[in-house]
Amino acid sequence: MDTIIFDSPFNKETFIHSNKVFWDYTWEKNKKQIKNFLISFIILLGLGLLTRANHGANNPFVIASIFSLCIAGLIGLLRFFSWRRHDRIMKEVADEYENVNSEFAFEIFEEAFRFSDFQKKLELKWSAFSHYTIYKGYIILVPKHSFSGAFLFDTNDESEAEKYQQTLKIIKDKLKYIET
């Protein structure tokens, strides 16, 4: 099979949007954790109220429910501050790429995946990726180790639809799919 090449000049809005999509994807697990801690808070508080004695302050269910609520709150705060930091950094990086008129190139072929821009050239064998997923119209290639983040392909671009189908065919043969 021939090499599939996606190359385009840098687009600041697309860059920021795709990084926001990836940030949303990575925080899906944390959203589930927050929900689970809130559910455990409700269950433990209910058990604490049902088993309360005259000395309700020492009820282990109530203490565990308060602990669960605190953890959910901390994860929520972490999410908020993480987004602010991520957003600031992505805008700085986008400005830098825009100032040098960077171009991105993604090459997909049977043996590996290659990415290059004005600062780096990176080639990864398919074995370097743990899985792929499709999230909010993007194909996301997730590396086994987070040294390089992930790689996103926006499948909503009608002019590149055939390339995306070819890319998806290669990726399906090389990586396992994990539902988000």
Stockholm file with secondary structure:
# STOCKHOLM 1.0

chainA/1-180         MDTIIFDSPFNKETFIHSNKVFWDYTWEKNKKQIKNFLISFIILLGLGLLTRANHGANNPFVIASIFSLCIAGLIGLLRFFSWRRHDRIMKEVADEYENVNSEFAFEIFEEAFRFSDFQKKLELKWSAFSHYTIYKGYIILVPKHSFSGAFLFDTNDESEAEKYQQTLKIIKDKLKYIET
#=GR chainA/1-180 SS CCCEEEEEECCHHHHHHHHHHHHHHHHHHHHHHHHHHHHHHHHHHHHHHHTCCTTGGGCHHHHHHHHHHHHHHHHHHHHHHHHHHHHHHHHHHHHHHHHTTCEEEEEECSSEEEEECSSCEEEEEGGGEEEEEEETTEEEEEESSGGGCCEEEETTCGGGHHHHHHHHHHHHHHSCBCCC
#=GC SS_cons         CCCEEEEEECCHHHHHHHHHHHHHHHHHHHHHHHHHHHHHHHHHHHHHHHTCCTTGGGCHHHHHHHHHHHHHHHHHHHHHHHHHHHHHHHHHHHHHHHHTTCEEEEEECSSEEEEECSSCEEEEEGGGEEEEEEETTEEEEEESSGGGCCEEEETTCGGGHHHHHHHHHHHHHHSCBCCC
//
